[in-house]
Amino acid sequence: MASIVGLVDSIKVTVLALAPSISVSLIVLGAIVYGVAHTQPAENRGRWQTLAMGMMIGGIIIAAIWGAADAIFKTSATLLT
């Protein structure tokens, strides 16, 4: 079981290191794509806006997981031991 807890801890460290930059990047790129979508013809605009909203929502979800990483680690370590 110690190896599983170590694996979960390494995942937590990776999430805590990468998540903020990925989250901000997705939100900023989503905003840029959303702005560019307004320059597209109407038949393409919806696809671009959908992509942009997906990027922004993905950034928000990653930020939420980053914020809860410690709680997720503590809960999973307790369940696995």
Sequence and secondary structure as in RCSB ss.txt:
>XXXX:A:sequence
MASIVGLVDSIKVTVLALAPSISVSLIVLGAIVYGVAHTQPAENRGRWQTLAMGMMIGGIIIAAIWGAADAIFKT
SATLLT
>XXXX:A:secstr
 HHHHHHHHHHHHHHHHHHHHHHHHHHHHHHHHHHHHTTS HHHHHHHHHHHHHHHHHHHHHHHHHHTHHHHHHH
HHHHH 
